[in-house]
């Protein structure tokens, strides 16, 4: 895999690697792993929140608040009708 970096990024990466005492390649792989784990966890949490919202299981319910009935997830269609 080839990655194109800006002119500043190699210097910044090397500075972080030097400060942390890590090999540059190890630092980059570790950073990618963290980003991929974060993104995976984030999107899983969003999907779970959407499922809970559709069930009416909303965090922060307050007295007098009623969950919306027949709540549907947003569609990704290009339907622009009003």
mmCIF file of the N, C-alpha and C atoms, coordinates in Angstrom:
data_MODEL
# 
_entry.id   MODEL 
# 
loop_
_atom_site.group_PDB 
_atom_site.id 
_atom_site.type_symbol 
_atom_site.label_atom_id 
_atom_site.label_alt_id 
_atom_site.label_comp_id 
_atom_site.label_asym_id 
_atom_site.label_entity_id 
_atom_site.label_seq_id 
_atom_site.pdbx_PDB_ins_code 
_atom_site.Cartn_x 
_atom_site.Cartn_y 
_atom_site.Cartn_z 
_atom_site.occupancy 
_atom_site.B_iso_or_equiv 
_atom_site.pdbx_formal_charge 
_atom_site.auth_seq_id 
_atom_site.auth_comp_id 
_atom_site.auth_asym_id 
_atom_site.auth_atom_id 
_atom_site.pdbx_PDB_model_num 
ATOM 1   N N  . UNK A 1 1  ? 0.847   -1.171 0.000  1.00 0.00 ? 1  UNK A N  1 
ATOM 2   C CA . UNK A 1 1  ? 0.000   0.000  0.000  1.00 0.00 ? 1  UNK A CA 1 
ATOM 3   C C  . UNK A 1 1  ? 0.893   1.236  0.000  1.00 0.00 ? 1  UNK A C  1 
ATOM 4   N N  . UNK A 1 2  ? 0.481   2.201  -0.769 1.00 0.00 ? 2  UNK A N  1 
ATOM 5   C CA . UNK A 1 2  ? 1.225   3.450  -0.834 1.00 0.00 ? 2  UNK A CA 1 
ATOM 6   C C  . UNK A 1 2  ? 0.364   4.562  -0.257 1.00 0.00 ? 2  UNK A C  1 
ATOM 7   N N  . UNK A 1 3  ? 0.969   5.391  0.582  1.00 0.00 ? 3  UNK A N  1 
ATOM 8   C CA . UNK A 1 3  ? 0.256   6.492  1.211  1.00 0.00 ? 3  UNK A CA 1 
ATOM 9   C C  . UNK A 1 3  ? 0.983   7.785  0.859  1.00 0.00 ? 3  UNK A C  1 
ATOM 10  N N  . UNK A 1 4  ? 0.226   8.764  0.422  1.00 0.00 ? 4  UNK A N  1 
ATOM 11  C CA . UNK A 1 4  ? 0.808   10.059 0.073  1.00 0.00 ? 4  UNK A CA 1 
ATOM 12  C C  . UNK A 1 4  ? 0.624   11.010 1.257  1.00 0.00 ? 4  UNK A C  1 
ATOM 13  N N  . UNK A 1 5  ? 1.721   11.516 1.763  1.00 0.00 ? 5  UNK A N  1 
ATOM 14  C CA . UNK A 1 5  ? 1.710   12.421 2.913  1.00 0.00 ? 5  UNK A CA 1 
ATOM 15  C C  . UNK A 1 5  ? 1.981   13.849 2.455  1.00 0.00 ? 5  UNK A C  1 
ATOM 16  N N  . UNK A 1 6  ? 1.503   14.781 3.263  1.00 0.00 ? 6  UNK A N  1 
ATOM 17  C CA . UNK A 1 6  ? 1.839   16.179 2.987  1.00 0.00 ? 6  UNK A CA 1 
ATOM 18  C C  . UNK A 1 6  ? 3.311   16.381 3.310  1.00 0.00 ? 6  UNK A C  1 
ATOM 19  N N  . UNK A 1 7  ? 3.842   17.500 2.927  1.00 0.00 ? 7  UNK A N  1 
ATOM 20  C CA . UNK A 1 7  ? 5.278   17.752 3.153  1.00 0.00 ? 7  UNK A CA 1 
ATOM 21  C C  . UNK A 1 7  ? 5.622   17.835 4.636  1.00 0.00 ? 7  UNK A C  1 
ATOM 22  N N  . UNK A 1 8  ? 4.633   18.207 5.490  1.00 0.00 ? 8  UNK A N  1 
ATOM 23  C CA . UNK A 1 8  ? 4.898   18.339 6.922  1.00 0.00 ? 8  UNK A CA 1 
ATOM 24  C C  . UNK A 1 8  ? 4.732   17.022 7.694  1.00 0.00 ? 8  UNK A C  1 
ATOM 25  N N  . UNK A 1 9  ? 3.928   16.127 7.192  1.00 0.00 ? 9  UNK A N  1 
ATOM 26  C CA . UNK A 1 9  ? 3.581   14.934 7.959  1.00 0.00 ? 9  UNK A CA 1 
ATOM 27  C C  . UNK A 1 9  ? 4.765   14.015 8.290  1.00 0.00 ? 9  UNK A C  1 
ATOM 28  N N  . UNK A 1 10 ? 5.685   13.738 7.381  1.00 0.00 ? 10 UNK A N  1 
ATOM 29  C CA . UNK A 1 10 ? 6.812   12.875 7.759  1.00 0.00 ? 10 UNK A CA 1 
ATOM 30  C C  . UNK A 1 10 ? 7.623   13.438 8.931  1.00 0.00 ? 10 UNK A C  1 
ATOM 31  N N  . UNK A 1 11 ? 7.836   14.739 8.927  1.00 0.00 ? 11 UNK A N  1 
ATOM 32  C CA . UNK A 1 11 ? 8.580   15.366 10.022 1.00 0.00 ? 11 UNK A CA 1 
ATOM 33  C C  . UNK A 1 11 ? 7.820   15.246 11.333 1.00 0.00 ? 11 UNK A C  1 
ATOM 34  N N  . UNK A 1 12 ? 6.522   15.525 11.288 1.00 0.00 ? 12 UNK A N  1 
ATOM 35  C CA . UNK A 1 12 ? 5.698   15.433 12.497 1.00 0.00 ? 12 UNK A CA 1 
ATOM 36  C C  . UNK A 1 12 ? 5.656   14.006 13.020 1.00 0.00 ? 12 UNK A C  1 
ATOM 37  N N  . UNK A 1 13 ? 5.509   13.045 12.118 1.00 0.00 ? 13 UNK A N  1 
ATOM 38  C CA . UNK A 1 13 ? 5.486   11.639 12.542 1.00 0.00 ? 13 UNK A CA 1 
ATOM 39  C C  . UNK A 1 13 ? 6.804   11.244 13.195 1.00 0.00 ? 13 UNK A C  1 
ATOM 40  N N  . UNK A 1 14 ? 7.896   11.663 12.593 1.00 0.00 ? 14 UNK A N  1 
ATOM 41  C CA . UNK A 1 14 ? 9.207   11.322 13.164 1.00 0.00 ? 14 UNK A CA 1 
ATOM 42  C C  . UNK A 1 14 ? 9.391   11.965 14.530 1.00 0.00 ? 14 UNK A C  1 
ATOM 43  N N  . UNK A 1 15 ? 8.908   13.186 14.719 1.00 0.00 ? 15 UNK A N  1 
ATOM 44  C CA . UNK A 1 15 ? 9.006   13.844 16.020 1.00 0.00 ? 15 UNK A CA 1 
ATOM 45  C C  . UNK A 1 15 ? 8.218   13.082 17.084 1.00 0.00 ? 15 UNK A C  1 
ATOM 46  N N  . UNK A 1 16 ? 7.016   12.644 16.733 1.00 0.00 ? 16 UNK A N  1 
ATOM 47  C CA . UNK A 1 16 ? 6.198   11.881 17.684 1.00 0.00 ? 16 UNK A CA 1 
ATOM 48  C C  . UNK A 1 16 ? 6.870   10.550 17.997 1.00 0.00 ? 16 UNK A C  1 
ATOM 49  N N  . UNK A 1 17 ? 7.396   9.888  16.989 1.00 0.00 ? 17 UNK A N  1 
ATOM 50  C CA . UNK A 1 17 ? 8.082   8.610  17.200 1.00 0.00 ? 17 UNK A CA 1 
ATOM 51  C C  . UNK A 1 17 ? 9.286   8.795  18.117 1.00 0.00 ? 17 UNK A C  1 
ATOM 52  N N  . UNK A 1 18 ? 10.044  9.847  17.892 1.00 0.00 ? 18 UNK A N  1 
ATOM 53  C CA . UNK A 1 18 ? 11.230  10.114 18.720 1.00 0.00 ? 18 UNK A CA 1 
ATOM 54  C C  . UNK A 1 18 ? 10.825  10.393 20.166 1.00 0.00 ? 18 UNK A C  1 
ATOM 55  N N  . UNK A 1 19 ? 9.803   11.252 20.353 1.00 0.00 ? 19 UNK A N  1 
ATOM 56  C CA . UNK A 1 19 ? 9.345   11.565 21.712 1.00 0.00 ? 19 UNK A CA 1 
ATOM 57  C C  . UNK A 1 19 ? 8.829   10.338 22.435 1.00 0.00 ? 19 UNK A C  1 
ATOM 58  N N  . UNK A 1 20 ? 8.140   9.465  21.711 1.00 0.00 ? 20 UNK A N  1 
ATOM 59  C CA . UNK A 1 20 ? 7.543   8.289  22.354 1.00 0.00 ? 20 UNK A CA 1 
ATOM 60  C C  . UNK A 1 20 ? 8.515   7.123  22.450 1.00 0.00 ? 20 UNK A C  1 
ATOM 61  N N  . UNK A 1 21 ? 9.646   7.236  21.768 1.00 0.00 ? 21 UNK A N  1 
ATOM 62  C CA . UNK A 1 21 ? 10.631  6.159  21.800 1.00 0.00 ? 21 UNK A CA 1 
ATOM 63  C C  . UNK A 1 21 ? 10.200  4.949  20.983 1.00 0.00 ? 21 UNK A C  1 
ATOM 64  N N  . UNK A 1 22 ? 9.354   5.186  19.997 1.00 0.00 ? 22 UNK A N  1 
ATOM 65  C CA . UNK A 1 22 ? 8.849   4.082  19.176 1.00 0.00 ? 22 UNK A CA 1 
ATOM 66  C C  . UNK A 1 22 ? 9.435   4.150  17.778 1.00 0.00 ? 22 UNK A C  1 
ATOM 67  N N  . UNK A 1 23 ? 9.523   3.004  17.163 1.00 0.00 ? 23 UNK A N  1 
ATOM 68  C CA . UNK A 1 23 ? 9.897   2.888  15.766 1.00 0.00 ? 23 UNK A CA 1 
ATOM 69  C C  . UNK A 1 23 ? 8.813   3.560  14.936 1.00 0.00 ? 23 UNK A C  1 
ATOM 70  N N  . UNK A 1 24 ? 9.194   4.295  13.893 1.00 0.00 ? 24 UNK A N  1 
ATOM 71  C CA . UNK A 1 24 ? 8.237   5.041  13.079 1.00 0.00 ? 24 UNK A CA 1 
ATOM 72  C C  . UNK A 1 24 ? 7.161   4.128  12.489 1.00 0.00 ? 24 UNK A C  1 
ATOM 73  N N  . UNK A 1 25 ? 7.562   2.991  11.942 1.00 0.00 ? 25 UNK A N  1 
ATOM 74  C CA . UNK A 1 25 ? 6.585   2.069  11.352 1.00 0.00 ? 25 UNK A CA 1 
ATOM 75  C C  . UNK A 1 25 ? 5.614   1.552  12.411 1.00 0.00 ? 25 UNK A C  1 
ATOM 76  N N  . UNK A 1 26 ? 6.134   1.222  13.586 1.00 0.00 ? 26 UNK A N  1 
ATOM 77  C CA . UNK A 1 26 ? 5.276   0.747  14.680 1.00 0.00 ? 26 UNK A CA 1 
ATOM 78  C C  . UNK A 1 26 ? 4.295   1.840  15.106 1.00 0.00 ? 26 UNK A C  1 
ATOM 79  N N  . UNK A 1 27 ? 4.777   3.070  15.193 1.00 0.00 ? 27 UNK A N  1 
ATOM 80  C CA . UNK A 1 27 ? 3.923   4.195  15.573 1.00 0.00 ? 27 UNK A CA 1 
ATOM 81  C C  . UNK A 1 27 ? 2.767   4.372  14.586 1.00 0.00 ? 27 UNK A C  1 
ATOM 82  N N  . UNK A 1 28 ? 3.083   4.310  13.294 1.00 0.00 ? 28 UNK A N  1 
ATOM 83  C CA . UNK A 1 28 ? 2.052   4.485  12.267 1.00 0.00 ? 28 UNK A CA 1 
ATOM 84  C C  . UNK A 1 28 ? 1.034   3.349  12.326 1.00 0.00 ? 28 UNK A C  1 
ATOM 85  N N  . UNK A 1 29 ? 1.501   2.114  12.451 1.00 0.00 ? 29 UNK A N  1 
ATOM 86  C CA . UNK A 1 29 ? 0.580   0.967  12.535 1.00 0.00 ? 29 UNK A CA 1 
ATOM 87  C C  . UNK A 1 29 ? -0.291  1.062  13.788 1.00 0.00 ? 29 UNK A C  1 
ATOM 88  N N  . UNK A 1 30 ? 0.300   1.481  14.886 1.00 0.00 ? 30 UNK A N  1 
ATOM 89  C CA . UNK A 1 30 ? -0.457  1.638  16.136 1.00 0.00 ? 30 UNK A CA 1 
ATOM 90  C C  . UNK A 1 30 ? -1.540  2.716  15.971 1.00 0.00 ? 30 UNK A C  1 
ATOM 91  N N  . UNK A 1 31 ? -1.185  3.812  15.332 1.00 0.00 ? 31 UNK A N  1 
ATOM 92  C CA . UNK A 1 31 ? -2.158  4.881  15.095 1.00 0.00 ? 31 UNK A CA 1 
ATOM 93  C C  . UNK A 1 31 ? -3.301  4.427  14.199 1.00 0.00 ? 31 UNK A C  1 
ATOM 94  N N  . UNK A 1 32 ? -2.980  3.677  13.158 1.00 0.00 ? 32 UNK A N  1 
ATOM 95  C CA . UNK A 1 32 ? -4.023  3.160  12.275 1.00 0.00 ? 32 UNK A CA 1 
ATOM 96  C C  . UNK A 1 32 ? -4.946  2.199  13.017 1.00 0.00 ? 32 UNK A C  1 
ATOM 97  N N  . UNK A 1 33 ? -4.363  1.328  13.836 1.00 0.00 ? 33 UNK A N  1 
ATOM 98  C CA . UNK A 1 33 ? -5.181  0.392  14.624 1.00 0.00 ? 33 UNK A CA 1 
ATOM 99  C C  . UNK A 1 33 ? -6.132  1.144  15.544 1.00 0.00 ? 33 UNK A C  1 
ATOM 100 N N  . UNK A 1 34 ? -5.637  2.175  16.205 1.00 0.00 ? 34 UNK A N  1 
ATOM 101 C CA . UNK A 1 34 ? -6.492  2.965  17.103 1.00 0.00 ? 34 UNK A CA 1 
ATOM 102 C C  . UNK A 1 34 ? -7.641  3.617  16.338 1.00 0.00 ? 34 UNK A C  1 
ATOM 103 N N  . UNK A 1 35 ? -7.331  4.190  15.176 1.00 0.00 ? 35 UNK A N  1 
ATOM 104 C CA . UNK A 1 35 ? -8.358  4.844  14.379 1.00 0.00 ? 35 UNK A CA 1 
ATOM 105 C C  . UNK A 1 35 ? -9.408  3.836  13.912 1.00 0.00 ? 35 UNK A C  1 
ATOM 106 N N  . UNK A 1 36 ? -8.966  2.679  13.438 1.00 0.00 ? 36 UNK A N  1 
ATOM 107 C CA . UNK A 1 36 ? -9.909  1.667  12.970 1.00 0.00 ? 36 UNK A CA 1 
ATOM 108 C C  . UNK A 1 36 ? -10.772 1.138  14.102 1.00 0.00 ? 36 UNK A C  1 
ATOM 109 N N  . UNK A 1 37 ? -10.183 0.920  15.278 1.00 0.00 ? 37 UNK A N  1 
ATOM 110 C CA . UNK A 1 37 ? -10.962 0.474  16.443 1.00 0.00 ? 37 UNK A CA 1 
ATOM 111 C C  . UNK A 1 37 ? -11.977 1.536  16.843 1.00 0.00 ? 37 UNK A C  1 
ATOM 112 N N  . UNK A 1 38 ? -11.551 2.784  16.880 1.00 0.00 ? 38 UNK A N  1 
ATOM 113 C CA . UNK A 1 38 ? -12.443 3.880  17.257 1.00 0.00 ? 38 UNK A CA 1 
ATOM 114 C C  . UNK A 1 38 ? -13.615 3.977  16.287 1.00 0.00 ? 38 UNK A C  1 
ATOM 115 N N  . UNK A 1 39 ? -13.301 3.976  14.989 1.00 0.00 ? 39 UNK A N  1 
ATOM 116 C CA . UNK A 1 39 ? -14.365 4.082  13.985 1.00 0.00 ? 39 UNK A CA 1 
ATOM 117 C C  . UNK A 1 39 ? -15.339 2.913  14.086 1.00 0.00 ? 39 UNK A C  1 
ATOM 118 N N  . UNK A 1 40 ? -14.816 1.710  14.258 1.00 0.00 ? 40 UNK A N  1 
ATOM 119 C CA . UNK A 1 40 ? -15.684 0.540  14.378 1.00 0.00 ? 40 UNK A CA 1 
ATOM 120 C C  . UNK A 1 40 ? -16.598 0.646  15.583 1.00 0.00 ? 40 UNK A C  1 
ATOM 121 N N  . UNK A 1 41 ? -16.042 1.048  16.719 1.00 0.00 ? 41 UNK A N  1 
ATOM 122 C CA . UNK A 1 41 ? -16.844 1.204  17.936 1.00 0.00 ? 41 UNK A CA 1 
ATOM 123 C C  . UNK A 1 41 ? -17.853 2.339  17.796 1.00 0.00 ? 41 UNK A C  1 
ATOM 124 N N  . UNK A 1 42 ? -17.440 3.430  17.182 1.00 0.00 ? 42 UNK A N  1 
ATOM 125 C CA . UNK A 1 42 ? -18.331 4.580  17.010 1.00 0.00 ? 42 UNK A CA 1 
ATOM 126 C C  . UNK A 1 42 ? -19.538 4.206  16.162 1.00 0.00 ? 42 UNK A C  1 
ATOM 127 N N  . UNK A 1 43 ? -19.294 3.597  15.011 1.00 0.00 ? 43 UNK A N  1 
ATOM 128 C CA . UNK A 1 43 ? -20.403 3.268  14.113 1.00 0.00 ? 43 UNK A CA 1 
ATOM 129 C C  . UNK A 1 43 ? -21.306 2.191  14.701 1.00 0.00 ? 43 UNK A C  1 
ATOM 130 N N  . UNK A 1 44 ? -20.739 1.260  15.458 1.00 0.00 ? 44 UNK A N  1 
ATOM 131 C CA . UNK A 1 44 ? -21.570 0.257  16.134 1.00 0.00 ? 44 UNK A CA 1 
ATOM 132 C C  . UNK A 1 44 ? -22.471 0.931  17.168 1.00 0.00 ? 44 UNK A C  1 
ATOM 133 N N  . UNK A 1 45 ? -21.946 1.909  17.894 1.00 0.00 ? 45 UNK A N  1 
ATOM 134 C CA . UNK A 1 45 ? -22.737 2.622  18.898 1.00 0.00 ? 45 UNK A CA 1 
ATOM 135 C C  . UNK A 1 45 ? -23.837 3.453  18.236 1.00 0.00 ? 45 UNK A C  1 
ATOM 136 N N  . UNK A 1 46 ? -23.534 4.066  17.107 1.00 0.00 ? 46 UNK A N  1 
ATOM 137 C CA . UNK A 1 46 ? -24.543 4.845  16.382 1.00 0.00 ? 46 UNK A CA 1 
ATOM 138 C C  . UNK A 1 46 ? -25.674 3.925  15.929 1.00 0.00 ? 46 UNK A C  1 
ATOM 139 N N  . UNK A 1 47 ? -25.326 2.790  15.360 1.00 0.00 ? 47 UNK A N  1 
ATOM 140 C CA . UNK A 1 47 ? -26.351 1.842  14.909 1.00 0.00 ? 47 UNK A CA 1 
ATOM 141 C C  . UNK A 1 47 ? -27.197 1.353  16.070 1.00 0.00 ? 47 UNK A C  1 
ATOM 142 N N  . UNK A 1 48 ? -26.561 1.048  17.204 1.00 0.00 ? 48 UNK A N  1 
ATOM 143 C CA . UNK A 1 48 ? -27.313 0.608  18.379 1.00 0.00 ? 48 UNK A CA 1 
ATOM 144 C C  . UNK A 1 48 ? -28.234 1.723  18.864 1.00 0.00 ? 48 UNK A C  1 
ATOM 145 N N  . UNK A 1 49 ? -27.763 2.951  18.847 1.00 0.00 ? 49 UNK A N  1 
ATOM 146 C CA . UNK A 1 49 ? -28.599 4.082  19.245 1.00 0.00 ? 49 UNK A CA 1 
ATOM 147 C C  . UNK A 1 49 ? -29.795 4.250  18.335 1.00 0.00 ? 49 UNK A C  1 
ATOM 148 N N  . UNK A 1 50 ? -29.611 4.019  17.037 1.00 0.00 ? 50 UNK A N  1 
ATOM 149 C CA . UNK A 1 50 ? -30.725 4.110  16.100 1.00 0.00 ? 50 UNK A CA 1 
ATOM 150 C C  . UNK A 1 50 ? -31.755 3.024  16.382 1.00 0.00 ? 50 UNK A C  1 
ATOM 151 N N  . UNK A 1 51 ? -31.297 1.829  16.674 1.00 0.00 ? 51 UNK A N  1 
ATOM 152 C CA . UNK A 1 51 ? -32.209 0.729  17.002 1.00 0.00 ? 51 UNK A CA 1 
ATOM 153 C C  . UNK A 1 51 ? -32.976 1.056  18.277 1.00 0.00 ? 51 UNK A C  1 
ATOM 154 N N  . UNK A 1 52 ? -32.275 1.561  19.289 1.00 0.00 ? 52 UNK A N  1 
ATOM 155 C CA . UNK A 1 52 ? -32.928 1.917  20.549 1.00 0.00 ? 52 UNK A CA 1 
ATOM 156 C C  . UNK A 1 52 ? -33.941 3.039  20.335 1.00 0.00 ? 52 UNK A C  1 
ATOM 157 N N  . UNK A 1 53 ? -33.591 4.018  19.532 1.00 0.00 ? 53 UNK A N  1 
ATOM 158 C CA . UNK A 1 53 ? -34.509 5.127  19.268 1.00 0.00 ? 53 UNK A CA 1 
ATOM 159 C C  . UNK A 1 53 ? -35.775 4.625  18.569 1.00 0.00 ? 53 UNK A C  1 
ATOM 160 N N  . UNK A 1 54 ? -35.621 3.702  17.656 1.00 0.00 ? 54 UNK A N  1 
ATOM 161 C CA . UNK A 1 54 ? -36.791 3.144  16.963 1.00 0.00 ? 54 UNK A CA 1 
ATOM 162 C C  . UNK A 1 54 ? -37.692 2.380  17.928 1.00 0.00 ? 54 UNK A C  1 
ATOM 163 N N  . UNK A 1 55 ? -37.098 1.803  18.967 1.00 0.00 ? 55 UNK A N  1 
ATOM 164 C CA . UNK A 1 55 ? -37.890 1.098  19.978 1.00 0.00 ? 55 UNK A CA 1 
ATOM 165 C C  . UNK A 1 55 ? -38.481 2.066  20.992 1.00 0.00 ? 55 UNK A C  1 
ATOM 166 N N  . UNK A 1 56 ? -38.023 3.314  21.006 1.00 0.00 ? 56 UNK A N  1 
ATOM 167 C CA . UNK A 1 56 ? -38.475 4.293  21.984 1.00 0.00 ? 56 UNK A CA 1 
ATOM 168 C C  . UNK A 1 56 ? -37.652 4.270  23.255 1.00 0.00 ? 56 UNK A C  1 
ATOM 169 N N  . UNK A 1 57 ? -36.546 3.533  23.256 1.00 0.00 ? 57 UNK A N  1 
ATOM 170 C CA . UNK A 1 57 ? -35.657 3.454  24.422 1.00 0.00 ? 57 UNK A CA 1 
ATOM 171 C C  . UNK A 1 57 ? -34.625 4.568  24.344 1.00 0.00 ? 57 UNK A C  1 
ATOM 172 N N  . UNK A 1 58 ? -35.050 5.765  24.665 1.00 0.00 ? 58 UNK A N  1 
ATOM 173 C CA . UNK A 1 58 ? -34.171 6.921  24.536 1.00 0.00 ? 58 UNK A CA 1 
ATOM 174 C C  . UNK A 1 58 ? -33.547 7.278  25.875 1.00 0.00 ? 58 UNK A C  1 
ATOM 175 N N  . UNK A 1 59 ? -32.294 7.605  25.842 1.00 0.00 ? 59 UNK A N  1 
ATOM 176 C CA . UNK A 1 59 ? -31.600 8.064  27.034 1.00 0.00 ? 59 UNK A CA 1 
ATOM 177 C C  . UNK A 1 59 ? -32.105 9.461  27.357 1.00 0.00 ? 59 UNK A C  1 
ATOM 178 N N  . UNK A 1 60 ? -32.289 9.751  28.602 1.00 0.00 ? 60 UNK A N  1 
ATOM 179 C CA . UNK A 1 60 ? -32.686 11.089 28.999 1.00 0.00 ? 60 UNK A CA 1 
ATOM 180 C C  . UNK A 1 60 ? -34.175 11.348 28.870 1.00 0.00 ? 60 UNK A C  1 
ATOM 181 N N  . UNK A 1 61 ? -34.981 10.291 28.922 1.00 0.00 ? 61 UNK A N  1 
ATOM 182 C CA . UNK A 1 61 ? -36.432 10.516 28.899 1.00 0.00 ? 61 UNK A CA 1 
ATOM 183 C C  . UNK A 1 61 ? -36.805 11.385 30.088 1.00 0.00 ? 61 UNK A C  1 
ATOM 184 N N  . UNK A 1 62 ? -37.730 12.268 29.867 1.00 0.00 ? 62 UNK A N  1 
ATOM 185 C CA . UNK A 1 62 ? -38.180 13.146 30.941 1.00 0.00 ? 62 UNK A CA 1 
ATOM 186 C C  . UNK A 1 62 ? -39.678 12.961 31.123 1.00 0.00 ? 62 UNK A C  1 
ATOM 187 N N  . UNK A 1 63 ? -40.173 13.240 32.327 1.00 0.00 ? 63 UNK A N  1 
ATOM 188 C CA . UNK A 1 63 ? -41.616 13.121 32.538 1.00 0.00 ? 63 UNK A CA 1 
ATOM 189 C C  . UNK A 1 63 ? -42.379 13.953 31.516 1.00 0.00 ? 63 UNK A C  1 
ATOM 190 N N  . UNK A 1 64 ? -43.399 13.358 30.952 1.00 0.00 ? 64 UNK A N  1 
ATOM 191 C CA . UNK A 1 64 ? -44.200 14.057 29.967 1.00 0.00 ? 64 UNK A CA 1 
ATOM 192 C C  . UNK A 1 64 ? -43.731 13.848 28.541 1.00 0.00 ? 64 UNK A C  1 
ATOM 193 N N  . UNK A 1 65 ? -42.533 13.319 28.359 1.00 0.00 ? 65 UNK A N  1 
ATOM 194 C CA . UNK A 1 65 ? -42.037 13.049 27.017 1.00 0.00 ? 65 UNK A CA 1 
ATOM 195 C C  . UNK A 1 65 ? -42.562 11.702 26.572 1.00 0.00 ? 65 UNK A C  1 
ATOM 196 N N  . UNK A 1 66 ? -43.023 11.634 25.379 1.00 0.00 ? 66 UNK A N  1 
ATOM 197 C CA . UNK A 1 66 ? -43.498 10.382 24.811 1.00 0.00 ? 66 UNK A CA 1 
ATOM 198 C C  . UNK A 1 66 ? -42.632 10.024 23.614 1.00 0.00 ? 66 UNK A C  1 
ATOM 199 N N  . UNK A 1 67 ? -42.217 8.762  23.510 1.00 0.00 ? 67 UNK A N  1 
ATOM 200 C CA . UNK A 1 67 ? -41.438 8.384  22.328 1.00 0.00 ? 67 UNK A CA 1 
ATOM 201 C C  . UNK A 1 67 ? -42.286 8.501  21.074 1.00 0.00 ? 67 UNK A C  1 
ATOM 202 N N  . UNK A 1 68 ? -41.666 8.861  19.993 1.00 0.00 ? 68 UNK A N  1 
ATOM 203 C CA . UNK A 1 68 ? -42.382 8.962  18.721 1.00 0.00 ? 68 UNK A CA 1 
ATOM 204 C C  . UNK A 1 68 ? -42.789 7.571  18.275 1.00 0.00 ? 68 UNK A C  1 
ATOM 205 N N  . UNK A 1 69 ? -43.993 7.444  17.842 1.00 0.00 ? 69 UNK A N  1 
ATOM 206 C CA . UNK A 1 69 ? -44.496 6.170  17.336 1.00 0.00 ? 69 UNK A CA 1 
ATOM 207 C C  . UNK A 1 69 ? -44.077 6.012  15.883 1.00 0.00 ? 69 UNK A C  1 
ATOM 208 N N  . UNK A 1 70 ? -43.806 4.791  15.499 1.00 0.00 ? 70 UNK A N  1 
ATOM 209 C CA . UNK A 1 70 ? -43.450 4.457  14.114 1.00 0.00 ? 70 UNK A CA 1 
ATOM 210 C C  . UNK A 1 70 ? -42.235 5.238  13.620 1.00 0.00 ? 70 UNK A C  1 
ATOM 211 N N  . UNK A 1 71 ? -41.286 5.469  14.511 1.00 0.00 ? 71 UNK A N  1 
ATOM 212 C CA . UNK A 1 71 ? -40.059 6.164  14.119 1.00 0.00 ? 71 UNK A CA 1 
ATOM 213 C C  . UNK A 1 71 ? -39.291 5.285  13.147 1.00 0.00 ? 71 UNK A C  1 
ATOM 214 N N  . UNK A 1 72 ? -38.893 5.851  12.048 1.00 0.00 ? 72 UNK A N  1 
ATOM 215 C CA . UNK A 1 72 ? -38.160 5.092  11.045 1.00 0.00 ? 72 UNK A CA 1 
ATOM 216 C C  . UNK A 1 72 ? -36.777 5.692  10.876 1.00 0.00 ? 72 UNK A C  1 
ATOM 217 N N  . UNK A 1 73 ? -35.827 4.824  10.573 1.00 0.00 ? 73 UNK A N  1 
ATOM 218 C CA . UNK A 1 73 ? -34.481 5.291  10.307 1.00 0.00 ? 73 UNK A CA 1 
ATOM 219 C C  . UNK A 1 73 ? -34.486 6.118  9.036  1.00 0.00 ? 73 UNK A C  1 
ATOM 220 N N  . UNK A 1 74 ? -33.637 7.126  8.948  1.00 0.00 ? 74 UNK A N  1 
ATOM 221 C CA . UNK A 1 74 ? -33.585 7.941  7.728  1.00 0.00 ? 74 UNK A CA 1 
ATOM 222 C C  . UNK A 1 74 ? -33.223 7.058  6.537  1.00 0.00 ? 74 UNK A C  1 
ATOM 223 N N  . UNK A 1 75 ? -33.911 7.284  5.437  1.00 0.00 ? 75 UNK A N  1 
ATOM 224 C CA . UNK A 1 75 ? -33.581 6.532  4.233  1.00 0.00 ? 75 UNK A CA 1 
ATOM 225 C C  . UNK A 1 75 ? -32.476 7.258  3.487  1.00 0.00 ? 75 UNK A C  1 
ATOM 226 N N  . UNK A 1 76 ? -31.776 6.517  2.708  1.00 0.00 ? 76 UNK A N  1 
ATOM 227 C CA . UNK A 1 76 ? -30.681 7.107  1.927  1.00 0.00 ? 76 UNK A CA 1 
ATOM 228 C C  . UNK A 1 76 ? -31.103 7.305  0.487  1.00 0.00 ? 76 UNK A C  1 
ATOM 229 N N  . UNK A 1 77 ? -32.411 7.350  0.264  1.00 0.00 ? 77 UNK A N  1 
ATOM 230 C CA . UNK A 1 77 ? -32.899 7.517  -1.113 1.00 0.00 ? 77 UNK A CA 1 
ATOM 231 C C  . UNK A 1 77 ? -32.769 8.971  -1.529 1.00 0.00 ? 77 UNK A C  1 
ATOM 232 N N  . UNK A 1 78 ? -32.831 9.170  -2.801 1.00 0.00 ? 78 UNK A N  1 
ATOM 233 C CA . UNK A 1 78 ? -32.687 10.527 -3.362 1.00 0.00 ? 78 UNK A CA 1 
ATOM 234 C C  . UNK A 1 78 ? -34.058 11.162 -3.559 1.00 0.00 ? 78 UNK A C  1 
ATOM 235 N N  . UNK A 1 79 ? -35.089 10.670 -2.871 1.00 0.00 ? 79 UNK A N  1 
ATOM 236 C CA . UNK A 1 79 ? -36.441 11.190 -3.011 1.00 0.00 ? 79 UNK A CA 1 
ATOM 237 C C  . UNK A 1 79 ? -36.488 12.597 -2.445 1.00 0.00 ? 79 UNK A C  1 
ATOM 238 N N  . UNK A 1 80 ? -36.732 13.557 -3.269 1.00 0.00 ? 80 UNK A N  1 
ATOM 239 C CA . UNK A 1 80 ? -36.754 14.953 -2.850 1.00 0.00 ? 80 UNK A CA 1 
ATOM 240 C C  . UNK A 1 80 ? -38.176 15.527 -2.858 1.00 0.00 ? 80 UNK A C  1 
ATOM 241 N N  . UNK A 1 81 ? -39.174 14.650 -2.957 1.00 0.00 ? 81 UNK A N  1 
ATOM 242 C CA . UNK A 1 81 ? -40.551 15.152 -3.033 1.00 0.00 ? 81 UNK A CA 1 
ATOM 243 C C  . UNK A 1 81 ? -40.963 15.797 -1.732 1.00 0.00 ? 81 UNK A C  1 
ATOM 244 N N  . UNK A 1 82 ? -41.819 16.809 -1.812 1.00 0.00 ? 82 UNK A N  1 
ATOM 245 C CA . UNK A 1 82 ? -42.254 17.554 -0.629 1.00 0.00 ? 82 UNK A CA 1 
ATOM 246 C C  . UNK A 1 82 ? -43.665 17.169 -0.283 1.00 0.00 ? 82 UNK A C  1 
# 
